């Protein structure tokens, strides 16, 4: 995986600034320190860091220059099509294929790509730059534009060396951090004014002559035909997705949680002679025991790792600080911590590509709350749909929940307790072909609440460790299949939660005995005592420091109410834990990152 950066200025760049720019690019080399290259023109920089120099990025061919982060899983298929159209390839990489695909199909080429990617292509003949982010939003792309500069890159922290001017905080967006499953700041916003994340499934065309850009959405979900035997269809699609995603000429490791999703991937890859890695609290964890049985049944090596041992050697607040300084935004994601632990162990064994089972829960409705949503969706269909929709349009129901949760956070000043994402929810609700309440809720959850599960967790964890993470369930055909599948194949019962993700469990029966397939979902951290990890005496001193010295600097916080929250939590109201964590994380971010742009 790679890091990319491109900066275009209206005026020529002086040598002093060039030296400063190149020096500070070192900050992003964790994304792949093996190979780094800068391309410089009189008024622009292209920069790329990656695993190897095979495609020598920035890669130039004909009238195009490209920098690319990611992996196109179907690039061999597309390469064959392009070769038949008389395109001649000089490399075996998907980077060269991207240029030819653009020259053949222009901007519509993105509809043909299956994979995780963010790329920028400079069409020198037409003096335009084409930016695109994958429809699954696995690879980040952040951009800034004013009348002097247009810049885009993989990480916010590089920005302060590119823009070279003061940037204000976006307090309205920051006040929405950590509300109702928001553990991050969702697209298109960042904590800073006029700095944006390109939304997933969007393109940007930047006209160099006009020094301006247009942005448009290309994302669409294709409703596909569900065959008479959908379980067989699902199995075939999964096998194809795993084969595409897990192709690599470097060592591969699988994270085997003991759940359905990772077990399916491991079962399909069982003949690849790979090692599986399992992480839980201690050796007595039931899901860890099941992971061990699954690995044994599939004749796969299994390495077991324990939270308990890890946290004996580390300070939890220091871990949070490291993650926040790397990501450069407030972020409340424990998943990054366990992903980081696993990747460190994989890296010790020489693993370069890690395979994850993320997103099956979101696509095939594996969470406990899905049973109730399925029931409510059915009730909604039975009552007068016109009256229901007038009172509660599907996206508005979710909107109300967010607003209500934000209104309850009294430690945020009242003028900032305004929900920022209503228009985004409405847009997302239009993306899927279904009008069912459960499908709308799931799509919004997938696109906004759980964006962090892939874009942030995977990107931060792998870039910290200079590794590559891949997720077979994000294959384009799997996504279209899941969105076209009737609910009965996802939620079999309104009451029996063991049959959630029904179709995946039926597929897994082909590979494992039923006692290893049907079980109650537990989830990570279910038996971890957060208080013991975070609120020791040393950390309490740091937290008191944040409350006394940092909170007054954060304009949207009410200092007295924040202090009251901390005191109530410390003495009796343990249910305030996540509010306290949110405040601590924001303070760490403000202390470590926020002032760097002023």
KEZASE-227367 format. One line per 5 residues: number of its first residue (from 1); their letters; for each residue x, y, z of C-alpha. Coordinates in steps of 0.1 Angstrom, whole numbers, always signed. Example, Ala and Ser with C-alpha at 12.3 -4.5 7.8 and 13.67 -1.06 7.14 Angstrom:
<vexpas>
1	AS	+123:-45:+78  +137:-11:+71
</vexpas>
This chain:
<vexpas>
1	XXXXX	+0:+0:+0  +11:+35:-6  +10:+72:+3  +3:+98:-23  +4:+136:-24
6	XXXXX	+0:+162:-51  +2:+200:-48  -4:+225:-76  +3:+262:-72  -6:+291:-94
11	XXXXX	+29:+305:-91  +63:+289:-95  +77:+273:-63  +110:+286:-49  +139:+264:-40
16	XXXXX	+136:+271:-2  +100:+257:-2  +110:+227:-23  +137:+218:+3  +112:+221:+32
21	XXXXX	+86:+201:+14  +109:+172:+6  +122:+171:+42  +87:+169:+57  +75:+142:+33
26	XXXXX	+94:+118:+55  +65:+120:+79  +44:+98:+56  +69:+72:+48  +55:+47:+73
31	XXXXX	+29:+39:+46  +57:+20:+28  +93:+31:+35  +107:+8:+9  +105:+33:-20
36	XXXXX	+98:+70:-22  +99:+94:-52  +91:+130:-58  +82:+145:-92  +87:+182:-95
41	XXXXX	+75:+207:-121  +77:+245:-121  +45:+248:-101  +35:+214:-89  +47:+184:-68
46	XXXXX	+37:+147:-71  +49:+124:-44  +45:+87:-38  +58:+62:-13  +53:+25:-19
51	XXXXX	+64:-11:-15  +86:-13:-46  +99:+7:-76  +83:-16:-102  +60:+11:-116
56	XXXXX	+83:+39:-106  +55:+62:-94  +48:+89:-103  +43:+67:-134  +44:+83:-168
61	XXXXX	+29:+69:-200  +19:+87:-232  +4:+120:-221  -5:+109:-186  +12:+109:-151
66	XXXXX	-4:+89:-123  +1:+84:-85  -20:+56:-70  -26:+41:-36  -44:+8:-34
71	XXXXX	-50:-24:-53  -72:-32:-83  -82:-68:-77  -96:-74:-112  -67:-57:-130
76	XXXXX	-56:-89:-149  -91:-92:-164  -90:-55:-174  -55:-58:-187  -65:-87:-210
81	XXXXX	-94:-66:-224  -70:-36:-230  -44:-58:-246  -70:-70:-271  -75:-33:-279
86	XXXXX	-38:-31:-288  -25:-14:-257  +11:-26:-250  +21:-31:-214  +57:-27:-201
91	XXXXX	+50:-37:-165  +28:-63:-147  +13:-37:-123  -22:-24:-120  -8:+12:-121
96	XXXXX	-1:+11:-158  -35:-5:-164  -51:+25:-147  -36:+49:-173  -47:+28:-203
101	XXXXX	-82:+23:-187  -85:+61:-185  -74:+66:-221  -99:+39:-233  -129:+48:-212
106	XXXXX	-121:+82:-198  -137:+90:-164  -161:+60:-168  -132:+37:-163  -138:+38:-125
111	XXXXX	-171:+18:-130  -150:-11:-141  -126:-12:-112  -130:-36:-83  -106:-29:-54
116	XXXXX	-94:-4:-29  -79:+27:-44  -73:+64:-44  -55:+78:-74  -48:+111:-93
121	XXXXX	-41:+111:-130  -26:+141:-147  -38:+144:-183  -10:+167:-196  -26:+170:-231
126	XXXXX	-59:+184:-218  -44:+201:-187  -67:+183:-163  -62:+162:-132  -86:+133:-125
131	XXXXX	-90:+122:-89  -110:+93:-78  -118:+74:-46  -131:+38:-45  -168:+33:-39
136	XXXXX	-160:+13:-7  -139:+42:+8  -110:+20:+19  -83:+44:+8  -83:+80:+21
141	XXXXX	-81:+111:-1  -81:+145:+15  -80:+178:-4  -78:+215:-1  -84:+243:-26
146	XXXXX	-81:+281:-26  -71:+307:-53  -34:+299:-48  -32:+261:-43  -50:+228:-50
151	XXXXX	-36:+199:-30  -46:+164:-21  -29:+137:-1  -33:+106:+21  -28:+121:+56
156	XXXXX	-39:+154:+72  -7:+159:+91  +13:+166:+59  -10:+195:+50  +6:+221:+72
161	XXXXX	+38:+220:+51  +19:+222:+18  -6:+250:+25  +18:+272:+45  -10:+294:+60
166	XXXXX	-32:+295:+90  -62:+271:+90  -91:+275:+115  -108:+247:+134  -142:+235:+123
171	XXXXX	-159:+236:+157  -193:+227:+144  -180:+194:+130  -159:+187:+161  -189:+191:+183
176	XXXXX	-205:+163:+164  -177:+139:+172  -187:+107:+190  -225:+110:+188  -246:+79:+183
181	XXXXX	-220:+55:+170  -199:+83:+154  -164:+73:+166  -148:+96:+141  -155:+126:+119
186	XXXXX	-173:+113:+88  -168:+125:+52  -167:+150:+37  -155:+170:+68  -123:+171:+88
191	XXXXX	-115:+190:+120  -103:+220:+99  -121:+246:+78  -119:+241:+40  -101:+208:+43
196	XXXXX	-123:+179:+31  -123:+142:+26  -133:+131:-9  -165:+111:-4  -164:+74:-14
201	XXXXX	-176:+68:-49  -168:+104:-60  -145:+118:-87  -129:+153:-90  -119:+169:-123
206	XXXXX	-95:+198:-117  -90:+221:-147  -54:+236:-144  -61:+265:-168  -92:+276:-148
211	XXXXX	-76:+266:-115  -109:+252:-103  -126:+218:-100  -159:+199:-103  -169:+170:-81
216	XXXXX	-195:+144:-89  -207:+111:-77  -203:+80:-97  -212:+54:-70  -241:+32:-78
221	XXXXX	-254:-2:-66  -263:-27:-93  -293:-48:-84  -284:-83:-95  -305:-114:-100
226	XXXXX	-307:-138:-71  -305:-173:-85  -327:-203:-75  -300:-215:-52  -287:-183:-35
231	XXXXX	-265:-203:-10  -245:-217:-39  -244:-183:-56  -231:-168:-24  -205:-195:-20
236	XXXXX	-193:-190:-56  -190:-152:-52  -171:-156:-19  -146:-180:-34  -141:-157:-64
241	XXXXX	-137:-127:-40  -112:-144:-18  -92:-156:-48  -90:-121:-62  -84:-103:-29
246	XXXXX	-59:-127:-15  -36:-129:-46  -1:-119:-36  +35:-128:-42  +44:-120:-5
251	XXXXX	+36:-138:+28  -1:-136:+38  -17:-139:+72  -54:-142:+82  -70:-127:+113
256	XXXXX	-92:-156:+126  -115:-143:+153  -135:-175:+156  -165:-158:+140  -184:-167:+108
261	XXXXX	-167:-141:+85  -130:-148:+91  -138:-186:+94  -152:-185:+58  -121:-168:+45
266	XXXXX	-98:-192:+63  -119:-222:+50  -116:-210:+14  -79:-204:+18  -71:-236:+37
271	XXXXX	-48:-250:+10  -26:-220:+9  -3:-230:+38  -9:-197:+57  -9:-189:+94
276	XXXXX	-40:-176:+112  -39:-152:+141  -64:-150:+169  -67:-122:+195  -88:-122:+227
281	XXXXX	-85:-111:+263  -69:-143:+277  -66:-180:+271  -100:-187:+287  -120:-167:+261
286	XXXXX	-147:-189:+244  -143:-173:+210  -105:-179:+212  -111:-215:+220  -135:-218:+190
291	XXXXX	-109:-201:+167  -84:-227:+178  -108:-256:+170  -116:-240:+136  -79:-237:+127
296	XXXXX	-73:-273:+138  -102:-286:+117  -90:-267:+86  -54:-279:+92  -42:-243:+95
301	XXXXX	-15:-229:+118  -29:-207:+146  -11:-181:+167  -29:-169:+197  -24:-134:+212
306	XXXXX	-38:-120:+244  -50:-84:+253  -42:-91:+289  -5:-97:+283  -2:-67:+259
311	XXXXX	-17:-42:+284  +7:-53:+311  +34:-37:+291  +17:-5:+278  -2:+25:+290
316	XXXXX	-36:+29:+274  -35:+67:+272  -2:+65:+255  -16:+41:+229  -45:+65:+223
321	XXXXX	-21:+94:+219  +0:+75:+193  -31:+67:+172  -45:+102:+174  -11:+118:+164
326	XXXXX	-9:+94:+135  -44:+100:+122  -45:+137:+131  -82:+137:+140  -101:+128:+172
331	XXXXX	-109:+92:+169  -125:+68:+194  -118:+34:+180  -107:+4:+201  -105:-16:+169
336	XXXXX	-73:+2:+159  -57:-10:+191  -64:-47:+186  -57:-44:+148  -23:-29:+157
341	XXXXX	-15:-58:+182  -23:-84:+156  -3:-67:+128  +27:-64:+150  +27:-101:+156
346	XXXXX	+22:-108:+119  +50:-85:+110  +74:-104:+133  +66:-135:+113  +73:-118:+80
351	XXXXX	+37:-114:+69  +32:-84:+45  -5:-88:+35  -31:-93:+62  -66:-106:+54
356	XXXXX	-96:-93:+75  -132:-105:+76  -147:-70:+82  -181:-58:+70  -200:-91:+67
361	XXXXX	-220:-80:+98  -230:-48:+81  -238:-64:+47  -255:-95:+59  -270:-81:+92
366	XXXXX	-251:-99:+119  -256:-74:+147  -281:-82:+175  -302:-50:+169  -310:-62:+133
371	XXXXX	-337:-86:+146  -357:-57:+160  -351:-36:+129  -364:-65:+107  -395:-67:+129
376	XXXXX	-401:-29:+127  -396:-30:+89  -422:-57:+86  -447:-37:+108  -440:-6:+87
381	XXXXX	-450:-26:+55  -483:-37:+71  -495:-3:+82  -504:+26:+60  -471:+34:+43
386	XXXXX	-483:+69:+32  -490:+80:+68  -458:+65:+81  -436:+81:+54  -452:+116:+60
391	XXXXX	-444:+114:+97  -411:+96:+95  -392:+93:+62  -366:+66:+65  -336:+88:+67
396	XXXXX	-353:+112:+91  -358:+84:+117  -320:+80:+119  -316:+118:+119  -339:+121:+149
401	XXXXX	-317:+96:+168  -286:+115:+161  -301:+148:+171  -315:+134:+203  -281:+119:+213
406	XXXXX	-263:+152:+205  -289:+172:+225  -282:+151:+256  -245:+160:+256  -250:+190:+279
411	XXXXX	-212:+195:+283  -212:+208:+247  -224:+244:+246  -260:+247:+233  -251:+267:+202
416	XXXXX	-229:+238:+190  -254:+210:+196  -266:+210:+160  -265:+179:+138  -242:+185:+108
421	XXXXX	-250:+154:+86  -288:+155:+78  -282:+162:+41  -257:+133:+40  -282:+108:+55
426	XXXXX	-308:+118:+29  -282:+113:+1  -271:+79:+14  -308:+67:+18  -312:+71:-20
431	XXXXX	-282:+49:-29  -299:+15:-24  -327:+0:-45  -347:-10:-14  -372:+11:+6
436	XXXXX	-372:-12:+36  -364:+5:+69  -338:-21:+78  -320:-17:+45  -320:+21:+48
441	XXXXX	-307:+20:+84  -280:-6:+75  -269:+15:+45  -266:+46:+66  -248:+27:+93
446	XXXXX	-224:+11:+67  -216:+45:+51  -214:+68:+81  -213:+51:+114  -191:+22:+103
451	XXXXX	-169:+40:+78  -142:+38:+106  -143:+0:+105  -125:+0:+71  -112:+34:+61
456	XXXXX	-98:+44:+94  -91:+12:+113  -75:-5:+84  -57:+25:+70  -42:+36:+104
461	XXXXX	-33:+2:+115  -15:-9:+83  +2:+25:+78  +16:+24:+114  +30:-11:+106
466	XXXXX	+39:-6:+69  +17:-35:+60  -13:-41:+36  -48:-51:+48  -74:-66:+24
471	XXXXX	-111:-73:+30  -127:-99:+6  -162:-90:+18  -158:-56:+1  -156:-72:-33
476	XXXXX	-179:-53:-57  -199:-84:-66  -204:-93:-29  -216:-58:-22  -241:-59:-51
481	XXXXX	-252:-94:-41  -258:-84:-4  -278:-53:-14  -300:-75:-37  -305:-103:-13
486	XXXXX	-340:-107:+4  -339:-100:+41  -350:-136:+49  -316:-148:+38  -299:-124:+63
491	XXXXX	-323:-124:+93  -340:-158:+96  -359:-150:+128  -370:-119:+147  -360:-136:+180
496	XXXXX	-332:-161:+174  -300:-141:+170  -279:-172:+163  -294:-173:+128  -284:-137:+119
501	XXXXX	-262:-137:+87  -282:-168:+78  -269:-173:+43  -232:-170:+54  -238:-196:+81
506	XXXXX	-254:-219:+55  -223:-215:+33  -200:-221:+62  -218:-255:+68  -200:-266:+36
511	XXXXX	-167:-262:+53  -172:-267:+91  -193:-289:+115  -225:-271:+127  -213:-268:+163
516	XXXXX	-186:-244:+150  -210:-224:+129  -240:-215:+151  -232:-194:+182  -241:-161:+198
521	XXXXX	-220:-132:+185  -198:-117:+213  -177:-90:+196  -143:-77:+207  -137:-62:+241
526	XXXXX	-169:-77:+255  -150:-89:+286  -124:-62:+289  -126:-39:+319  -119:-6:+304
531	XXXXX	-116:+12:+337  -86:-10:+348  -69:-1:+315  -74:+36:+315  -82:+51:+349
536	XXXXX	-51:+42:+369  -35:+68:+392  -9:+80:+365  -36:+85:+339  -60:+102:+363
541	XXXXX	-33:+130:+368  -31:+134:+331  -69:+136:+328  -71:+162:+355  -45:+182:+336
546	XXXXX	-66:+180:+304  -97:+191:+322  -80:+221:+339  -58:+233:+311  -71:+220:+277
551	XXXXX	-109:+221:+281  -109:+259:+285  -92:+262:+251  -119:+242:+233  -145:+267:+224
556	XXXXX	-175:+243:+222  -170:+227:+256  -187:+239:+288  -159:+237:+313  -181:+234:+344
561	XXXXX	-202:+206:+329  -171:+187:+317  -156:+188:+351  -190:+177:+365  -191:+147:+341
566	XXXXX	-156:+136:+353  -164:+139:+389  -197:+120:+386  -180:+92:+366  -151:+90:+391
571	XXXXX	-175:+86:+421  -206:+66:+409  -219:+71:+374  -199:+45:+354  -224:+47:+325
576	XXXXX	-207:+80:+316  -176:+61:+305  -179:+68:+268  -186:+105:+273  -154:+107:+294
581	XXXXX	-134:+88:+268  -147:+111:+241  -137:+142:+261  -102:+127:+268  -96:+119:+232
586	XXXXX	-107:+154:+221  -83:+169:+246  -54:+147:+234  -61:+157:+198  -63:+194:+207
591	XXXXX	-31:+192:+227  -11:+172:+202  -25:+183:+168  -49:+211:+167  -25:+240:+170
596	XXX	-1:+229:+143  -20:+248:+116  -20:+282:+133
</vexpas>
